[in-house]
Each structure stands twice: as structure tokens, then as C-alpha cells.
Amino acid sequence: MDITWTDWQVVRAALAHGSFTAAAEALGVGQATVSRRVAAVEESLGHRLFDRHRHGLEPTAATRRLAPHLEALATAADGAARAVEGLEAEAAGEVRIAAPPGLSVDWMPRLALRLAESHPSIQLTVLADITPRDLDRREADIALRMMATERGDLLVRRLITVRGGVFATPAYAERVGPSPRLEDLDLIGYSADFAHIPLAGFIDSLGARIPLRSNDYLVQRAAIVAGLGAGLVSVHEARALGLVPLEVRLPIEPEGTVFLVVHRALRHVPRVAVVIDAIDALVAEEVACDR
């Protein structure tokens, strides 16, 4: 059978996304290309892989049997790519960093500036959301996360503990007066999409009014800066945004830890290593500002 890895990638994408159109978008090719390649694989195998319906694709028994082998092929291909990356002679090329929106806005431009001065051949791509990128599948090279990761062949390192509190604009603080009660505050919160996040549940448990919810932390932060209400933000953010602390009693001291996560095979690849070093230098600056 003359079936290439590229053909298997197309079949895997069709299985994962449930339609030729969605698979084509994920692969960056035309829908006709995906349909044609799947048909060619089916002809080579002598088995139908998908039943085509108006609502999408339904995998056949043959495809379900193939599924674990497709994942094994993908893992092997990723491992081969990482092995070659380890042979890089100099720090050059793209490095993809996945980080929450707040950290992306506050840290990534400064990180990019530092790298532009020290390693101009590095190009950063910032994936600014809380989607759990799969580093084993090379969806990102480095991740900054608020929770330690246990799965995968990953190196996880604590970067910094971020202290937080309830902050608002000076005008809002003056309006609510000294030592306000939580139930008298307007707090900005998360939408139902993120009800599973511990911080979202913590905000909801405080008993304050919530005039605005959003699934985007930057929208929440902008609402606080606009004076709509108060919010739980880090001391670093509050300082940069001109916010002031509200003297309210919280059930626990709000703080979070930022972890750096990288695949073990990429840790010493030159382009990744210099970005990690630059992140460490940036964190050192943050710690120094806290003293």
C-alpha cells in the first residue's frame, strides 16, 4: 500500500474534527484535497473509513481500529521532529508560547523586546488564552500555566508566586469608602464558560454584586480600569494599571503560582533555551520590583 504519513495525517484530522471542512481548516488545505486523500486511502486499504452524512463524518469500524495506530504515528513523528530540533546549532526561528491573557499582555511584549535585542533571529508567537495546549503534540513549545501539569514527558518548574487582592480605581475606592463590606461591592467575574476555574468560583462565593461577567480576562480587567467595579488582580497588575487596594476581608489570601512547562526534548534546543533564559530574567525583574 502506497500510503504516506501525509495521507495518514489527513485521515487523523478527519477523524478528530468530524468533517472534511473542519479537517481542511485545521490542516490549512482545501476541503477537496482532504476528501480526495481520504478516498485514496480508502481505495488503497479496500475499506471505507467514513460514512458521509449531511451533519458530518461517521467513522467506520475500520477507522476505529486504526485510531490508536494513527495516534502512535503522530507521537513518533513528533518525537522525530524534536530529535532533529535538538541538533540546532544556533538560537533562531519561531518559538510558540502559550500563556494566559493577562500574562501575555503584561510579559510578552517585554519578553519580545528583550529577545529582539539579544537574539534578533528569534520570532515569538504568543498563544494568549487558557486553552490547555498539548506540548506532547507540539501545539506550543513553552507554556506558562497557573497550575502544575502532571501528564506527558514535560518539565515543570515554578516561576513565581503572584500575590493578589481586591483592587479598583481611586474613584471607585473613594465611592465605597474605607473598609467596605464584600456584599456592598461590585465585583467583575467570569462567565459560565469558566465556572470550573477555582478563581471563578471564589469570586462568586464572596456575595458581591457582579455587574459584568466575561470569558476574557482582559475584558474583565478593562471593566475594572473603567471604574465599573472592583476585581481580583495581582499586585503587579494593579501597580501598572493605577489601581488601589480595597481594605476588604477575604476568606483566604489570594495568590497564585506561575509554572513554566516545556517538553523534555525541547528544553536544551537553542531557540527554546534562550527564550526560557529571557523569561527567567523577566521574572527576576518582577521579584525585584516586589522588594
Summary of the structure (lengths in Angstrom):
residues: 291
radius of gyration: 23.7
end to end distance: 65.7
largest distance: 76.4
contacts: 859
relative contact order: 0.14
helix: 49%
strand: 23%
